[in-house]
């Protein structure tokens, strides 16, 4: 019975989606928005029960969803209905996770879907009975009623977003076929959006070129794409960031933008990390912005180890990880270390409950495709796959650091595997994570991590701020100032 009901709702959602598409093509935007909203709200209600759909229905459900969300967000932004668009983009993040990890239930917030404005609620009852002749007039009426609403009503900020502290902003880019949209939200103000004319294809080429230049320490070709991306992503909101007195950016990148660090954008004089702390956000609806006590680290540190130039379990040995972990232990005498073959999955898991920071100086890969393609490897060759991270229950863990991981090995996709890692970590109880977007040589990693933990030891500082200070320290150094070393590392979580 449940499966049949879900199948019926899925068909209903598709009908609304098709009508939204039709009215959008007729430039009857308000009606198109309302139909798309209804389609999405049914999808969000199905998400909790997606297991009740057959495999074919699940595939069909997931296939059309992302394009509906992006189309709706684009229409809303054109109408300057920015908070609604931000809400849709947040639901899209949850939808991407659903598509990738399966069985993502979202939260009570996401289950509510996209809010309907009062004029939309009044029109809603007529939706399925609208005739072609009546549609233009109904669209005009709806547009007129919405225009009469105050902007503060249209862009009303949810209570949980109002908890974001002063000096912190959200940045949500949205990649559309013909343009890039950037949404900025800062406390005590209405959200704003800016659009930039660049095609999806050209943006993806620029991102790929930038990432290649960042990874190649012999290359000096990174400044030009770094400046070009600054002009696309930050320049349009530069004055707004100054007005908001922003110090911390909570960044929710879209698609291929997940493979490059925002910190490495360049304004012609400074790197972005010299101006702002940056933390990647999974989705604001899945985040807790309430104030938290500062971290007093009690660290469990594991090192992969091995001898220089040798292979270990099919992976390159990481001899400097032993020094990295020993250095951490010297700053924090209460640390527990697990080295090489003693660093097993079981040994680590047995000790989780006694520590609030897990530092794994070991290989990890987050790859496109199924979550089972992404893994963390232990010093004795044990592996835990991304899909298995939910076996961990670590509500007392404030921070997980993976100091030798890489993403997009082989090819770049949408970066959902990075989003998936952040989600899985948050789901099992950890508040924040720090990982690397590509492999950094042992010595460079050790240099950054030493500064990171020295800063963390000072107390009264968040992991995001400690990472930012470590990055600036390397920028100012003579040996590790190439962005390959300092920009690879990114924080994901609330960052506050």
Secondary structure, DSSP 8 states (H G I E B T S, - for coil): -HHHHHHHHHHHHHHHHHHHHHHHHTT-HHHHHHHHHHHHHHHHHHHTTGGGS-HHHHHHHHHHHHHHHHHHHHHHHHTT-HHHHHHHHHHHHHHHHHHHHS-----HHHHT-S---HHHHHHHTTGGG--HHHHHHHHHHHHHHHHHS-HHHHT---GGGGGS-TTEEEEEEEE-SS-EEEEEEETTS--EEEEE---HHHHHHHHHHHHHHHH-TT--THHHHHHHHHHHHTGGGHHHHHHTT--EEEE---GGGGGS-GGG-B-SS-BGGGT-EEEE-S-GGG---S--------EEEEE-B--TT-EETTEE-BTHHHHHHHHHHHH-TT-EEEEGGG--HHHHHHHGGG-SEEEEEEEEEE-SSSGGG-EEE-TTS-EEEGGGGGG---TT--EEEEEEEEESSSS---SHHHHHHHHHHHHTT--EEEEESS---HHHHHHHHHHHHHHHHTSS--HHHHHHHHHHHHHTSSSS-SHHHHSSEEEEE---
